[in-house]
């Protein structure tokens, strides 16, 4: 498409490392990707040519967003106020401030389309109720659902809450296609030796470690979080191969999230930060499916 032929102009809020950009591909012109995190911005610019801004979303003005003339706003706000591992302070959590501010901007600017992602526990929260009230007051049609990447045939359990809203009626979601690729397709050919766990850690945590075994015909990995590589349990899967039990590499996790083949992390990004970034990233195939009612109507 030439520049003047784009039918969707998208604003990517809380852009992270670019999960929305990877999902939307060439179906929209991304007019701005916004995130306050320096390292997320570096990874995004390393892989995508879209304009970026390191704005604090809680301080963005309506005039700034209106000037971008974006017909689609994508929002993937912080999940910590709602996650079951957190304190679930909901709207009282300071990290919810940016989302609540954006709801006032939606009511003021009224973009044509909205896409939204968060953890399953967001559904039923006070913030969720406020989101739906905002959409109803601004005249939107909307659809919401929980979708797990594993339902698309990806060997990774990453269940998420999604919502799409539009000023226009939308077709309902269809049964999504499946990719059904084995875990081996996502793995590094030669994993780094320092990914393997010390025997002392294995002995200490034992069966509490969520290990998937390559000896199984179709092993599934569990949801990777930003604490992966730091918290030994409840942060994502380990892999047992012919050598031993190891962490998944950041590159393997981005493949499991179905970022495109050319997506890479900067070589000077240390593994601890890489794990935090990829643990916070989006399941690309799920986002693509969720956006389908908007894309097919545009």
N, C-alpha and C positions, 0 to 999 in steps of 0.2 A: 504494500500500500504506500502511496505517496502521502506526504504530510497532510494535505488537504482532504484526504479520503477517509480519515479515521471517523468512525461513527460513535465511539466511546472515548471520552477523555476521563482518565481515572486519577484519583488522588489516593495515594497509599499511605495511610496513617499508621503509626507504630510499625514501620516497615520492616524492622529487624534486618535479616540478611536477604530478604527479597522473596519470600514464599509466594506472595500475591503476584509479583512480577513474573515469577517462574510459571505460575498457573495461568495467568492471562495471556502470556506470550505476545503474539502479534495481533491479538483481537482488540487491543485498545492502545491508545497513546497515554503513557503515564506522565502526567504533567508535573508531578512532584511526589517524591518519596520522603516521608518525614519520620525521623526518629532522633531521640536525644543522645543515644549511646554512640560514643566515638568509634568503638570497634565494630559495631553492627554497620555503621555508616561506611567504614573502610571496606568491609566485606561486600556490601551492596555495590559500592562504586567499582570494586575490583571485578565485578561480574556483569553489571548492567550500566547502560549509558544514559539512564534517565536522570533528570535533575534531582538533587537531594538537598534537604535542609535539616540541620540539627536543631530543631525547634523543640521546646517544651510544649507539648500539645495543650497542657492546661492553661497556657498563656496565649494561645493563638487567637487572633481576632477574626471576626466574621468578614471584615473587608479583605483580609489576606486570603481567605479561602474563596471568597466570591470572585476575587481577581483572577484566580486560576481557571475559572469556568469549567470545572470538572463535573461531568454528568454522573459519575460513579464515585462514591466514597467507600473505600475499604477500611475497616477498622478491626484491629486485633489488639485490644487494650490489655494491660497487665492482668494476669489471672490470679495473682496472689490474694486479692480480697475474697476470692471464692473457692480456691482450691481446697480439697479435703485435707491436705497436709498442712495448710496454714491455719490461721485463727478465724477465718471466715468472718471478718469484720464488715464485709459487704460495703455499703456506702459510707461507713464510718472509717474505712481504711484510707489513709492519705493517698494511696496509689490508685484509688478510684476517682480521684479529683479530675483527672484528665477526661475520663469517660463522661462524667456528669457535666463537665464543661462542654464537651462535644454535643451532648444532647440539646443544650441550649442553642448551639450553632446550627444543628439540624433544623430546629424549629424556626430559626431566623433565615437561613440560606435556602433550605428545602432543595437539596440536590435531587436529581431525577431518580437515582438508584443508590442503594446502600447495601454493602455486604459486611457481615460481622462474624467474628469467630471468638470463642472462649472455651474454657473447660466445661464439662457437663454440669458441674455444680452451679454454674451461672444461672441455669434455668431455674426459675422459682425464687431467685434472690430479689431483694428490693431494687437493685440496679436493673435487673431484668424487667421488673414491673414498670420502672420508670422509662426504660427504653420503649416498651410497648405503648405506654401512654403518650410518649412523644410522637411515635409513628402514627398513632390513631389521630392525635390532634392535628398533625400536618397532612393528613389525607392519604397516607400510604396504604398500599396493599402489601402484605408480607407473608412469608412462609418461614417456618423454623423447624429444625430437626437435629437429632443427634446422629452422627455418622462416624464410623470407625474405619480407619485406613484398611484394616483387615477385611472389611466387607467388599473392598475393591480388589482383593486377591494379593495384597501386599503383606509380606510376613512380618507385620509390625502392628501391634495393638495401640492405636492412638485415637481414642474416642474423643470427639469434640462436639460442642454445641455450635450450630451455624444458623444464621438468619440472612435472608435476602429480602429487601423491600424495594418497592418501585411505586412511582406515581401512576404507572400503567398496570393493568391486569397482567399477570404472568401465568404461563403454562405450569402445571404441577410438575414436580420432580419425577423423573422416570427411574426405573431400576437401573443403577449404574453398571457400566461394563466392568469386567474384571481383567486384571493383567495376569494373575496366577503365575508369578515367577518364583522359583525356589530361592532360599536365602543365599545360596552360593553365588547367585548372580550379582549380589550386592557387595560382596566381600573383596578386600584388597588381595591382589595376587601374592604379595609378600608382606605380611603384617609385621610391623615393628616389634622387635623383641621386648621392648619395655612396656608393651601393652599387657604382657602376661602377669598374672597375679602371683605374689609371693605365697608360698605354702602356708606361712604363718597366718595370713589373712584368710585363706581358705579354711584352715583349721578353726579359726576363731568364729567365723560366721556360718560355716557349714551349709546346711540346707536353706538358710535364710537368703543365700545368694541366688538371685533368679537367673539360673544358667540354662541356656538353650544348647542343645547338643547337635552337632553336625551329623551324628550317627542316626538321628531321627529322620524319617523321610521328608517331613514338611515342618521343620521347627519354626515357631513364632517367637518374635522378640516382643518385649514389653515396652511400654511408653518410656522414652528417654526424656529426662527433665534437665533443667539447667544445673542441677546438683550432680549430674553424672561425672564420675571421675573424682568427686570429692566425698560424696556420701556413699558408703559401701552398699547400702540396701535402699530399696524404694526409690531408686533414681534411674533404673533402666537395666537391661539385660546384660549378662556376660555370655561369652561364647566358649564352648568346649570344642576344641579341634584336636588334631593328632598330636599336637605339642603340649597342650595344657588348657587352662582356663584363662581367658583374657578379656580385657575391655574391647568393645568395638571402637574403631578409630572414628574421629570426626568425619572423615570422608565417607566411611561406610554408613554413618547415620544420615548424612545428607542424601546418599543414594536411596536409603530406605524411605526417606521423606519424598523421594522422586523429584529432587532438583535435576535440571537437565544435565546431560553428560558432560558438557563443557564447564559446569560450575566447579569452582575451586576456591579454597581458602588461601589467603596470602601466606607465603612461606614463613614470614616473620611473626605470624600470629601464634602465640604459645598455646599448648594443648588445653590448659585450664580454661582460658578465655574461649577457645574454640568450642569446647563442650558446653559452656554456658550459652553461647549463641545458638548452636544447633539444637540444644535442648529446648530452647524457647521458640524454635522455628515452626513453620506451618507444614501440615501434610499436603503436599502440592496437588496430588490427584483428587483428594477430597475437596479442596478449594475449587478446583476446576469443575467438578461435578456440581457443587453448590451454586456456582455462578451461571450454570447452563441456562436457567430460565431467563436471566437478564441478557445473556449473550445471544440467545436464539430470538429474542424480541428486538434486538438492536440492529 
